[in-house]
């Protein structure tokens, strides 16, 4: 397959969709917290948001790797892999090196 921005395979589309869902969820939550001050980081809203967003980005990472192995070389799939890898590295560094 040739390189393009949009994924061509079904698994690549899933990876891009999961990653877009992750980004939208975080963006909307941050707007509600920082912009409108409706909720705060100390409320359960942020706990639910992170609890839903982290599995979304890990699923996007895994499906992105599967899509690349199936020769889907689109930009959104590589972006999903990058965002997922960053999230996984953040989780590992936060849990290993930060004492709350």
Secondary structure, DSSP 8 states (H G I E B T S, - for coil): ----SS--SHHHHHHHHHHHHHHHHHHHHHIIIIIS-SS-TTSHHHHHHHHHHHHHHHHHHHHHHHHHHTT---HHHHHHHHHHHHHHHHHHHHHHH---
